[in-house]
Amino acid sequence: MPTPARKATDMRRLRRSTTAIAVLLALSGCAATDDSRDGLQPIPTRTTPASTATQASSPEASDVVTVTDFTILPTFGCLEAVPARSIVTVGWSASAATEVSLSLDGQVLPVGIQNELPYQVPAGGPTGIGAAVVFACDGQTQHTIDVTWTGHPLAATTRTVTIVKEPGNG
């Protein structure tokens, strides 16, 4: 049975996650069909490259997509839900990116709310804001998240972070 402190922590985490999802859903509901939205740009569609090509030579620093901000909390906890799951927010700013791909433990994540875990819920396009990564909290104590940005004709940039389960959490 969860302790009061654990319940409080889970409630805070649930509130943060619920707020993030609410913002993501509100953003995804924006459409350009309403006349009051004249002049607003729709959220760009994100695409996942079919394959990753390797380059024979190392590109110069000015020839790659530059990521000026990248944030992922280093730990995750399990939410008290059925099935047990975790939500990790990934934030970035990459102004020259035209595509972005997120992977969890080497598996490219589908975009949008899915029936099967894991998946990602984007909050904006490839240039920035970020995404929520939703995955099963099934006993694994760590996961690796890869984010790859591409921007033609620039070479791709990838950031990799290993996140660990909070001690004493589910």
C-alpha positions in Angstrom: 0.0 0.0 0.0 1.4 3.4 -1.0 2.6 5.7 1.8 1.1 9.2 2.1 4.4 10.7 0.9 4.3 8.4 -2.2 0.7 9.3 -2.9 1.6 13.1 -2.7 4.5 12.6 -5.1 2.3 10.6 -7.5 -0.4 13.3 -7.3 2.1 16.0 -8.1 3.5 14.0 -11.0 0.0 13.2 -12.2 -0.9 16.9 -12.1 2.2 17.9 -14.1 1.6 15.1 -16.6 -2.1 16.0 -16.9 -1.3 19.7 -17.4 1.3 18.8 -20.1 -1.2 16.5 -21.9 -3.9 19.1 -21.6 -1.7 21.7 -23.2 -0.7 19.2 -25.9 -4.3 18.3 -26.6 -5.3 22.0 -26.7 -2.5 22.7 -29.2 -3.5 19.8 -31.3 -7.1 21.0 -31.5 -6.1 24.3 -33.1 -7.3 24.4 -36.7 -7.1 27.0 -39.4 -10.8 26.6 -40.3 -12.0 29.3 -38.0 -12.1 32.8 -39.4 -10.8 34.2 -36.1 -7.5 32.4 -36.7 -6.6 34.3 -39.8 -2.8 34.8 -40.0 -1.9 32.1 -37.6 0.3 29.3 -38.8 -0.7 25.7 -38.2 1.6 23.4 -36.2 4.0 21.8 -38.6 3.5 18.1 -39.3 6.4 16.0 -38.1 7.7 13.2 -40.2 10.0 10.3 -39.4 12.7 9.5 -41.9 12.3 6.0 -43.4 16.0 5.3 -42.9 19.1 6.9 -41.5 21.9 7.4 -44.0 25.5 7.5 -42.8 28.0 10.0 -44.2 31.5 9.1 -45.2 33.0 12.2 -43.8 32.3 14.2 -40.6 30.4 17.4 -41.4 31.6 20.8 -40.3 29.8 22.2 -37.2 28.1 24.8 -39.4 26.7 22.0 -41.7 24.6 20.3 -39.0 21.3 21.1 -37.4 22.1 23.2 -34.4 20.2 22.4 -31.2 20.3 25.4 -28.9 18.2 24.0 -26.0 17.6 20.4 -25.0 16.0 19.3 -21.8 14.9 15.9 -20.3 14.7 15.2 -16.6 17.1 12.5 -15.7 14.6 10.4 -13.7 11.1 9.0 -14.2 8.5 7.6 -11.9 5.5 5.3 -12.4 2.0 6.8 -12.3 -0.7 4.9 -10.5 -2.7 4.0 -13.5 -3.7 0.8 -15.2 -1.6 -0.1 -17.1 1.3 1.5 -15.1 3.0 4.1 -17.2 5.4 6.9 -17.1 5.4 10.2 -19.0 8.6 12.0 -19.7 8.7 15.5 -21.2 11.4 16.3 -23.8 12.0 19.9 -24.7 14.2 21.4 -27.5 14.9 24.3 -29.8 16.4 23.6 -33.2 15.5 26.4 -35.5 16.8 24.8 -38.8 15.2 21.4 -38.2 12.6 20.2 -40.8 12.0 16.8 -39.3 12.4 15.2 -35.9 12.3 11.6 -34.7 12.1 10.3 -31.1 13.1 6.7 -30.1 12.8 4.9 -26.8 15.3 2.1 -26.3 16.0 2.0 -30.0 12.3 1.8 -31.0 11.1 4.8 -33.1 8.0 6.2 -31.3 4.7 6.6 -33.2 3.2 10.1 -33.1 0.0 10.8 -31.3 -2.0 9.0 -28.6 -2.0 5.3 -29.2 -3.7 2.2 -27.7 -0.3 0.5 -27.4 2.7 1.9 -25.4 5.2 3.5 -26.1 4.3 6.6 -28.1 5.0 10.3 -28.3 2.6 13.3 -28.1 4.2 16.3 -29.9 3.8 19.9 -28.8 4.8 21.7 -31.9 7.0 21.0 -34.9 10.5 19.9 -35.4 12.0 23.3 -34.6 10.9 23.3 -31.0 8.8 23.0 -27.9 9.1 19.3 -27.6 7.0 16.1 -26.9 5.7 13.9 -24.1 7.1 10.4 -24.3 4.6 7.8 -22.8 5.9 4.3 -22.0 5.1 1.3 -19.8 6.4 1.3 -16.3 7.1 -2.4 -16.3 10.1 -2.9 -14.0 12.9 -1.6 -16.2 15.1 0.7 -14.1 16.4 2.8 -17.1 15.5 3.8 -20.6 17.4 5.6 -23.4 15.7 8.4 -25.4 17.2 9.4 -28.7 16.1 12.6 -30.5 17.3 13.1 -34.1 16.7 16.4 -36.0 17.3 16.7 -39.7 17.2 19.8 -41.9 18.0 19.6 -45.5 20.7 20.2 -46.7 22.1 20.1 -43.2 23.4 16.8 -41.6 21.3 15.3 -38.8 22.0 15.9 -35.1 21.2 13.3 -32.5 21.0 13.7 -28.7 20.8 10.6 -26.5 19.8 10.6 -22.8 19.5 7.7 -20.4 16.8 8.2 -17.8 16.6 6.2 -14.6 13.7 5.2 -12.4 13.3 7.2 -9.2 14.4 5.1 -6.2 11.5 3.4 -4.4 9.0 4.1 -7.2 6.8 1.3 -8.4 
